[in-house]
Amino acid sequence: MAHFAQLDENNIVINVIVISNEDCLDEDGNESEVVGIAFCNSLYGDSTIWKQTSYNSNFRANYASKGYTYDPTNNVFISPKPYPSWSLNTTSWEWEAPVAFPINSKDYRWDESNRTWVEL
């Protein structure tokens, strides 16, 4: 199965669909994102914008979900920023707290006002 993210005009993911691998094959039988996009356009209209996404995050860093942003410069999907104090790690393309998560078996939640992890 192939997964495709529909983008709005601001590169925000508004929908993710699954199509058959056969609907992504070119004339030589090779998987092609271009062919998959053409198939998605045939279903949703030529004015729709699509990017393939990997369920296993094998490419474009993260599996796209509704609300994610597609960064065309880095060719990655980025999740919404969870808190204002967090920063984007441009190696893993994941958001990171300004304080490392405690390494133990306890459960924590992030306290943005104090910028710390609070034990539950």
C-alpha positions in Angstrom: 0.0 0.0 0.0 1.2 3.5 -0.8 0.4 6.5 1.4 -0.1 10.0 0.1 -0.6 13.3 1.9 -2.8 16.0 0.5 -1.5 19.5 1.1 -3.2 22.9 1.2 -1.7 26.0 -0.4 0.5 26.5 2.7 1.9 22.9 2.7 -0.2 21.8 5.6 -1.4 18.2 5.5 -5.2 18.2 5.2 -5.7 14.5 4.4 -3.8 11.2 4.1 -5.0 8.4 1.9 -3.9 4.9 1.1 -3.8 3.6 -2.5 -2.8 0.3 -4.0 0.8 -0.1 -5.0 -0.4 -1.0 -8.5 -1.8 2.6 -8.8 1.8 3.9 -8.4 3.5 1.8 -11.1 5.0 3.3 -14.2 5.1 1.6 -17.6 8.2 -0.4 -16.5 6.5 -1.7 -13.4 8.5 0.5 -11.0 6.9 2.4 -8.2 6.6 6.1 -9.1 5.5 9.0 -6.9 4.6 10.9 -10.0 2.2 8.1 -11.1 0.7 7.9 -7.6 0.1 11.7 -7.6 -1.6 11.5 -11.0 -3.8 8.7 -9.6 -4.7 10.9 -6.5 -5.5 13.8 -8.8 -7.8 11.5 -10.8 -9.7 10.8 -7.6 -9.7 14.3 -6.0 -9.1 16.7 -8.9 -6.2 18.1 -10.7 -5.9 21.2 -8.5 -5.1 19.0 -5.4 -1.5 18.8 -4.1 0.0 15.5 -3.1 3.3 14.1 -1.6 4.0 10.5 -0.9 4.6 9.7 2.7 6.2 6.6 4.3 4.3 4.7 6.9 7.7 3.4 8.3 9.3 6.9 8.0 11.7 5.5 5.4 11.7 8.9 3.6 10.6 12.4 4.3 11.5 11.9 8.0 8.1 11.4 9.4 4.8 9.8 8.4 2.5 12.6 7.5 -0.6 13.2 9.5 -3.3 15.8 9.4 -1.9 19.1 10.6 1.7 18.3 9.8 3.7 20.6 7.6 5.6 19.6 4.5 8.9 21.4 4.3 9.8 21.5 0.5 13.4 22.9 1.2 14.3 19.8 3.3 11.8 17.4 1.7 10.4 16.4 5.1 7.1 16.3 7.0 7.2 18.0 10.4 4.6 17.5 13.2 2.9 20.6 14.8 5.1 22.3 17.4 3.8 21.0 20.8 5.0 23.9 22.9 6.5 27.3 22.2 9.7 26.5 24.1 10.5 23.4 22.1 12.9 23.5 19.2 13.1 21.4 16.0 16.0 18.9 15.8 17.0 19.2 12.1 18.7 15.8 12.2 15.7 13.7 13.4 13.1 16.3 12.4 11.4 15.9 15.8 10.5 18.5 18.4 12.7 18.6 21.5 12.1 20.1 24.9 14.7 22.6 26.2 15.2 20.1 29.1 16.0 16.4 28.5 13.3 13.9 29.4 14.1 12.2 32.7 15.6 8.7 32.3 13.8 6.5 34.7 10.6 4.4 34.9 8.3 7.2 36.0 5.7 9.0 34.0 6.0 12.8 33.3 4.2 15.6 31.5 5.7 18.8 30.2 5.0 22.0 32.2 5.4 24.8 29.7 5.0 27.6 32.2 8.0 26.3 34.3 9.7 24.7 31.3 10.3 21.4 33.1 9.1 17.8 33.3 6.6 17.1 36.1 6.2 13.7 37.5 2.6 12.3 37.3 
